[in-house]
Amino acid sequence: MKLRADVKCYYCGYVSGEAIAEAASSSAPMTILHADATAAAHGERGSLRCQRCGGPTYLEEITVVRERKPVRNLVPADFAPRRGRPPKRFSTGAA
């Protein structure tokens, strides 16, 4: 599970980029994706400055990103008809 947040400036309100970090540990370094898409950097939250005015930044709109599990491959046996009487929910209730 990962955390994703916008990196926003205290002074001018400019969104300098996006920070992505592992949710398991708060002391792990985070990946910073800059808004102008020039480079990605690894760093600590306190060392990041605004790209426009050089002011201090903070993390805003922190969201949890869950990774999806891969879908297993389906084989023709999965599509074979079932044996026995169908459940009532599949019956055509013509009364």
C-alpha positions as CSV (number, residue, x, y, z in Angstrom):
1,M,0.0,0.0,0.0
2,K,1.4,3.4,-1.0
3,L,0.6,7.0,0.0
4,R,0.3,9.7,-2.6
5,A,0.1,13.5,-1.9
6,D,0.5,16.9,-3.6
7,V,3.6,18.9,-2.6
8,K,2.2,22.5,-2.2
9,C,4.0,25.8,-1.3
10,Y,3.1,27.7,1.9
11,Y,3.9,31.1,0.3
12,C,2.5,31.0,-3.2
13,G,0.2,27.9,-3.2
14,Y,2.0,26.4,-6.3
15,V,1.8,22.6,-6.6
16,S,5.5,21.7,-7.1
17,G,4.8,18.0,-7.7
18,E,3.6,14.8,-6.2
19,A,5.1,12.7,-3.4
20,I,4.8,8.9,-3.3
21,A,5.8,6.9,-0.2
22,E,5.3,3.4,1.3
23,A,2.6,3.5,3.9
24,A,4.3,0.9,6.2
25,S,7.1,3.2,7.4
26,S,7.0,7.0,8.0
27,S,10.8,7.3,8.0
28,A,11.3,5.8,4.6
29,P,12.4,8.2,1.8
30,M,9.7,9.3,-0.6
31,T,9.8,9.7,-4.4
32,I,9.0,13.2,-5.6
33,L,7.6,13.6,-9.1
34,H,8.0,17.2,-10.2
35,A,5.1,19.0,-11.8
36,D,7.1,20.0,-14.9
37,A,8.0,16.3,-15.4
38,T,11.7,17.0,-15.7
39,A,13.0,14.5,-13.1
40,A,12.1,12.4,-10.1
41,A,14.1,12.7,-6.9
42,H,14.3,10.8,-3.7
43,G,14.3,13.0,-0.6
44,E,13.0,13.9,2.8
45,R,10.0,16.0,3.3
46,G,11.8,18.9,5.0
47,S,14.4,19.4,2.3
48,L,11.9,20.0,-0.5
49,R,11.4,23.7,-1.6
50,C,9.0,25.3,-4.0
51,Q,10.1,25.3,-7.6
52,R,8.6,28.7,-8.3
53,C,9.5,30.9,-5.3
54,G,11.8,28.7,-3.2
55,G,9.4,28.7,-0.2
56,P,8.7,25.9,2.2
57,T,6.3,23.1,1.2
58,Y,3.8,20.8,2.8
59,L,1.9,17.6,1.7
60,E,-1.8,18.1,0.9
61,E,-4.6,15.7,-0.1
62,I,-2.9,12.5,1.1
63,T,-4.5,9.5,-0.5
64,V,-4.0,5.8,-0.1
65,V,-3.2,3.9,-3.3
66,R,-3.9,0.2,-3.3
67,E,-2.2,-2.0,-5.9
68,R,-4.4,-4.5,-7.7
69,K,-3.7,-8.2,-7.8
70,P,-3.1,-9.6,-11.3
71,V,-6.0,-11.4,-12.8
72,R,-5.5,-15.1,-13.2
73,N,-5.6,-16.6,-16.7
74,L,-9.0,-18.1,-17.6
75,V,-9.1,-21.5,-19.2
76,P,-11.9,-23.1,-21.2
77,A,-12.8,-25.3,-18.3
78,D,-14.0,-22.2,-16.5
79,F,-16.7,-21.7,-19.1
80,A,-18.0,-25.2,-19.1
81,P,-21.7,-25.7,-18.2
82,R,-22.5,-26.6,-14.7
83,R,-24.1,-29.9,-13.9
84,G,-27.4,-30.4,-12.0
85,R,-30.5,-28.3,-11.5
86,P,-29.9,-24.5,-11.8
87,P,-30.6,-22.4,-8.8
88,K,-34.0,-20.7,-8.5
89,R,-32.5,-17.3,-9.2
90,F,-31.7,-18.5,-12.8
91,S,-35.1,-20.0,-13.4
92,T,-37.6,-18.2,-15.7
93,G,-40.5,-17.8,-13.3
94,A,-43.4,-18.0,-15.7
95,A,-46.4,-18.4,-13.4
